[in-house]
């Protein structure tokens, strides 16, 4: 596995006219914040996700993943497929064990 080296850009961060556009509606993350994350050294969509929480809202990246990929790719000068896909995670809410047991309590009573 290649070692990932993050380096901050040497040139100053330049604002763009559409930087106030909200890209991730669930977490209210703007285009500026995503561009700034890339400027700060993030180079994959999962790094930006962990840095900003983009794609961690209610939709789990279903509405913003492609937009975030495109912004990262354009800032890096690469293809959207080069920045990866959002890594899925299991829900973090409690689930009753009976949900996974396939009615094991009914089987034990027999």
N, C-alpha and C positions, 0 to 999 in steps of 0.2 A: 504494500500500500504506500503510495507516495505521500511524503510529508507535506502538509498544507502550511504555507507561509503567508500570513496576512501582513500586508504593508499598506500604510496610508499613502494616498496619492501625494505627489510632491507639489502639484499645482493647486491653487485655491479653489474651493467649491464655488461654482457659479450657479446662481439662481436662474430658473427658467420661468416663463410666463405662466405655464400651467402647473406649477409645483403645488398649488393649493388644492388641486383636484384630489378628492378622497378616492383611494383605490380599494382599500379593504373597509367596507362599510360596517362590518361587525365590530371591528376594533378601532375604527375611525383613523386609519393610517393614510397619510397623504403621499403623493408622488415624491415630494421633497424628502420625507423621512426615509423612503426606500432608496432614493438616489444618495442621500447622506450615508446610509448604511454601507452602500457599495463604495462610496468614497472613503469610509472608515476601514475598509478592508474585507468586507463580506463578499463572497463570490459565488455562493450557491443559494438556492431558494430556502433550504433548510437553515442555513446560517442566518439569513434575514428573518426567517420565521422565529427563531430563538431569540434574536436580537430585538425584534419589534412586536412579536406576537401576530404578525400577518398570517392569516389562515388558521388561527386558533379560536376564532369566534364560533358563533352558532352554526354557520354554514360549513365550517371545517375546510375552507379554501375552495369550495365549489364555485363561488362567484368571482374570486379575486386571483386564483392561482395563475391563470394565463396572463393576466395583466402584470402581476408581480414578476413573472418569468420574463416578459417582454421588456420591462423596465430594466431589470438586472442585465439582461443580454445586451440591450442597447448601450448601457453605461460601460459594459466591459468590451463591447465591439465583437460579440460572439453570437451564436445561434441560441434561441430559447431552449432547445434540447440540451445544450451544454451546461445549463445551470441546474438541471435536475427537476424532479417532481417533489411535491410536498410529501414527506413521510407520514403515513397514517399512524394513528395511535388508538388504542382501545379507550372506550369511555371511562372516566374516572368517577363515576357515580356508583353507589352501592347497588349490587344486584343480589337478590336472594339466591341461595345455593340451589333451591328447588328449580330455578329457571334452567340450570345446567344438568340437573339430575334426571330429567326425563321421567318425573313422577316416581322416583325411587321409594318414596314413603308408601305408595300404593302397592309396590312390589313386595316390600318387607312385611306387610300385613297379611299377605296370602300364605 
